[in-house]
């Protein structure tokens, strides 16, 4: 079945909204403020991990019809472990609670009257209750996601962002600072790593199945059609993402010498909104954060519920939605600081493995028949990334740490790149050598057999 341009645009809008959540608002302006004059180079690195990889991830998961099937290329037991880990970390254990707590703590709590500041936890409880009731209700019927998100929430979000950007162009104070130390000599690599924080490459491993399912409800069921329209939706959504990231990064860069550097980009956005719109700007900021995070939460709840409903046959989809929503609500109220303290090491451990799976999945037709490349590459990258995550939380590793420090780019968190490349080369070369040796042995065996059966002169 052929989709109309209107439906194709709505699916693309939905995919963009699924990706664009709390981190996507916070990290681009923070990157611009830190990178200063080096922002264009840093932004290129950021777009690789925050746009290109997520779009590739959606395509790969649609190609394999689910993350679990892609992960089985490594091992069936790994497939279950890694898929559950991804769904829990990006979902109720980390991603969903973070997406709900960020808009409150960054765009609502700072504007509470001083006499009510001590009641902030209660306001958070009320806000998150309404937030998750709405998110759970939207997720209960995934067939209506295109209408609910593509027609209403995405246009609302994009309108709010464009209003903010255009207003800043005509009324914001601008001054560009020199780059911070991390960006002075490694702007591209630092921007690349900052893209991890959006969690979008991991989220893509969830959303690929959501897009494929949505296309199915629109009448696109053939594999070729699903891949075609998934690619088109990914390109359009990726283009919108890149444009929005460019706008937000520009805000951070142009105000990098206006406001002092803080811990996150939300503070920068608050300053800009306050300057451009005054007190009413708080409403604009709160709406922008809430709508962005709500769409992401709905997508995550939907994709994770679909997976667990398939994994546990006796538990239906609606029950999974209810359990995930309630659990996320409970974790959310533990506070943003607690959630963020867990997120960094988890992302450092999981993200490189997700990237490697996405790239291998894209190259699968060139690796067909090679049963070593997936297990070896994913295993080695996983080992290095887990050890790096342990180091980041000050776990003493002794001589292992000394050896790891010798890896190129390890100090910048990208030591796994060389490990991945070497593992792929060894896997491919090893299989080629093994096949050549086996073929030679087989040929020699055939000659020996012929020599035995031939009559002597």
N, C-alpha and C positions, 0 to 999 in steps of 0.2 A: 504493500500500500504506500502511496506517495503522500507525504505530509504537506499541507499548505504552508506558505511562508509565515502566516500568522501563528500556526501551531508550532512551527519550528522555532520562531522567535520566543514563544512562551516557554518552550522546553529549555532554551538557552538561558532565558531569564531565571528560570527555576534553578538551573545548575549554578549560575553565578551566585544566587542568593544562598544556596546550600554551602558554598565555599566561604562567602563573605560574612564573617562573624566578628567577635570581639578583637581577636588578635590582628585581624586584617585592618581594623581601624587604628589600633594602637601603634603597631610596629613601623608602618611606613613613615609617619611623621617623626617618630623617634629616630629612625634611620637618617632622615633628612637633617634633623637637628644635630646629630652626632657627626655625620659625614661632611656637613657644611659644603665647602667648595668642591669636595670629591664626590658629591651626591650622584652625578650622572653615572660614574663608574660603579659605585656601590649599588645603584638601582639595577644595573644590568645583572649583577650577581644575584640580587634579591629576586628579580623576575624569573630567573632560572628555577629556583626552588619553590617560589610562591605562585608561579603561573604555568611555566612550561611542564614541569614535572607533574603537577596535579592534572593537567589536561591529558598528558600521556597516561597517567594512572587510571583515569576514567576509561580511556580507550582500551587499555590492557585488560581491566577487569570485565568490561563488556565483551571483549574478545574471548576470554576464558569462561565467561558466564559465572563470575563470582570469585572473590578473593581466595576462598578455600580451594578451588580448583587450580588456581595459579600456584598457590603454596604447595600443592601436592607434587609439583615438579621437583620439589626438594625432597619431601618425604611425607607419607600420609600422617604420621604422628606429629611432625612439625606443622603440617597444615592446620590441624586442630588447635595446637598450642599457640601458634603465631596469630591465627585468625581471631581466636578468643582474646588474646593479649591486645591486638589492635582494636577490636571492638570495645573492650573494657576501658582501654586507655583513652581512646578518642571519644568514648561514650560516657557512661555513668560514673566511671572512676575518675575522670579528669576533664575531658573536653566539654561535655554538656554542663557540669557544674560551673566550670570556668566561664563559659559563655553566658550563664545566667547571673553570676556574681559580678562580672566586670562592669556591665552597664550600671548596676546600682552603686558600686563602690567608686566608679570613676565619673559618673555623670549625675548621680542623684545625691549620694551621701554628702559630698562637699557643699551642696547648696541647702542642706537642712539648717534651720535656724539654730543658733547656739544653745538655746534653752531646750532643744529637742535632740541635741547631738548624743546625749547619753542613752537615748532610746533607739539608736541606729540599728542594733540587732533586731529589734522588734519590727522596725520599718523594713529591714531586709527580709525578715520572715514573711511579712505581708506581701511585699513586692514579688518575692520568689514564688509564693503560693499562687498568685494571679498569673505570673509568667508561665509556670509549669502546667497550670490548668489549661491555659490557652494552647501551649505547645502540645500537650497530650491530646487535646481535642482535635487540633489540626492534623496530628499524626495518625489518628484512629482510622481515617479513610485515605490511604495513599493514592487512590484513584483520583482524588480531588486536589492533589498537590499542585498540579499545573495551574488550575483555576485560582486556588487560594494564594499561591506564592507568585506565580508568573503574572497574574493579572492585577494583583493588589499590592502585595508587600514589596516586590522588587521595584516597580515604578515609584512607590513611595520612598523607598530607600535611595534610589538614584536621584530623585528630585531633591531630597534633603542634602545630599552630598554636593550636587551641582550648585544649589543655592549657597552653601557654605563656601565653595571654591570661588565662585564668581564674586561674591560679596567681599572675600579677602583680596581678590585682584584689584578691586576698586577702592577698598577702604582699609586694608591692613597695613601695619607698619612692617617694613622689610629691611633686613640687613643680614648678610651672609658671613658666618664665622669661619675660621680655619678648622680643618677636620680634627677630630679627637685622635688620640694616639693610635687606636686600633685601626683607623681608616687612613692614616697618613701613608703607610707603605703597603697596606693590604686591603684596599677599599673593596675590590671585587670579591675576595675571599670572605671578608667580614660581612658584606652584603649577602653573599651566598648562604652563610650560616644563619643570618638573621631571618632568612626565609623559612628556616626550620620552625621558627616560633609561630608561624601562622597555622601550622599543623595540617596544611592543605594537601600535601602529598600523601599523608596517612589518611586523611579524610577521603581522598579520591578513591582509595581502596574500598571504601564503603559506598560512595556515591555512584560508582560505575554501575552497580547492580540496581540502584534506585532509578537511574536514567533508563537502563534497559527495561526495567519493569514498567516505567511510565510510558515508554514507547510502545510496549505491548498493549497497554490499555488504550492507546491511540490507534491500534490496528497494525502496528509494525511488528511482525513476529519472526520473519525470516532473518537468519543470521547476517546475511549481507546487508539487509536494510537496517538492522539494528546498528551494525558497525558504521554504516554510512552516515546515519543521522546522529549517532553518538559523536562521531568526529566533527560534524558540522556544529553541533551544539557546543562541543568543547572549544572549538576555534572562536565562536562568537562569545561564549562566556569568558574565555581567556582574554580576548580583546577588551572586553568591558573591565575585567579585573585589572589588566595592565594599565588601562586608562585611569581607573580610580586610584590605583597605587601611585601612578605618576602625579596625580593631583594632590594626594595626601602627602607624598614625599616632598613635593614642591612647597607645600605649606610649612613643613618642618625645616627645609633648607632655607627658605626666605626669612624665617623668623629665628634662625639659629643664633644670631647675634642680638636679637631683641629681648629674648627671655633667657634666664639662666637655665642650664641643663639640669634636668630632673631624672627620676628613675624610670619614667615611661612616657610614651607619646600622648597618653590621655591628658596629662597635665598641659602639654603644649596645645592640644586641641581646646581645652578649657580656656586657656589664655586668649587664643585667637577668637573663639566664639564670644567671650566676654568683651573683647575689644571691639569687634565688628557689630555685634547685636546688643551689647549691654546685658542687663538682667534677663530679658526674654530669651537670650541665647541659651540659657540653661535648659529651657524646654526643648529647643531644637536639638541640643546635644543629647539629652536624655532620649528623645524619640529616635534619633539616628542610631544610638547604641542599642536600644531595645529592639528595634525592627531588624537590625543586622544580626543580632544574636538570636532572636526568635526564629528566623528562617533557618539558621544553621542548626539550632537545636531540633527543629522539626525534622530536618533531613537526617540527622544523626539518630534520633529516636526511631524513625521509620526504617532506616537501613539495618540498624542493629536488631530491631524487633523481627524483621524479615529473616535475618540470619538465624537467630535463636529459635524462632518458630519452626524453621526447617531442621535445625539441629535436634531439638527436642520435640518429637512428633506429637506428644500428648499435650503440649502447651500451645495454645493458639496465639495468633498475632496480637489480638487486643489485650490478652493477659500480659504478654511481653511488654507492650506499650505501657501498661499500668505499672508494672514492676520497675521498669527502667526509669519512668518518670518520677515515681516515689523515691527511689534510691538516689537519683540525681538531686532531687529536692533536699534530701537529708544531707548529702555531701556538700551541696552548695552553701548550706548554712554553717559550715565549719570555718568559712572565711576565705577570702581571696588569697591572702598571704600563705596560708597552709596549702592551698591548691597549687599555687605557683611554685612553692618550694619543692613539690613533688614533680612538677611538669618538666623542668629542665633536664634532670638526669634520665627520666623516662624517654624524653624525646631524643636525647643523645644516644640512647641505647637502641631505640626502635627505628628512627628515621633512616640511617644508612642502609639498614636491611630492606626497608620499604623501597628506597631508591633503587637498590640493586635488583630487587624483584621486578620493578617496573621496567627497568632497562633490559633485563634478560627476557622478560615477557614480550617486549617489542621486537627483540631479535630472535624470537623463538624459532622461526622458520629456518634461520641459518644454523641453529644449534640442534635441529631435530636429529634424534638418534644418539645424542651425547648425554648419557645418564650421569655424568660426573660433574658437569659445569655448574648446575644449580646447587647441589649439595655442598660442593667444595667452596664455591664463591660465597654463597649465603652464610655458610658455617664460619669461614674465616673472617668475613666482614662483621658478622654478629659477635664473634669473640672479641675483636678489636674494639667495636663500639661499646660493648658491655663493660670492658675493662676501662675504657675512657670515661664512661658514665660513673663507674665506681671511684675513679680518681677525682672526678669533679665534686664528689661528696666527701672527699678527704679519707677514703678507705686506703690504708697503706698497702702497697703492692710490692714493695721491696725491689728485687732485681728485675721483676717483670716490668715495673714502671720505668726503670732505667733503659731496658731494651725497647720499650714502646716509644720513648722519647727520641730514638734514633730514626723513627719513620718520618719521611718527608711530610710536611704539613700537619704533623700530629699536634703540635702546640696550638694550631688554629682549629682543631677539631675535625680535620679532614685526613687523618692518617689512614683511614680505611680505603681511600681512593686507590692508592698504589697497591694495597693488598687485594682489592677487587680486580684490578687490571692483571696482576700477576696470576691470580687464581684462574681467571678466564683463559689466559694464554697457556698456562700449564695444563688446564683441563682439555682444551682443544688440541694442543700439541701432543699431550699424552695419549689421547684417544686415537689420533692419527698414527702415532708410532705403534700403538697396540694393534691397530687394524692392519698396518703394513707388515708387522711381524707375523700376525696371525695368517695373513694372506700368503706370506712367504712359506710358512710352515705347511699350510694346506697344499701349496703348489709342490713342495718337496715331497710331501706324503703321497700325492697323486703320482709323481714321477717314480717314487719307490714302488708303489703298487703296480704301475705299468711294467717296471723292470722285472718284477716277480712273475707276472702273468705272461709276458712275452716269451715265445719258445727260443731256446738257444740255437745258434746256427750249427 
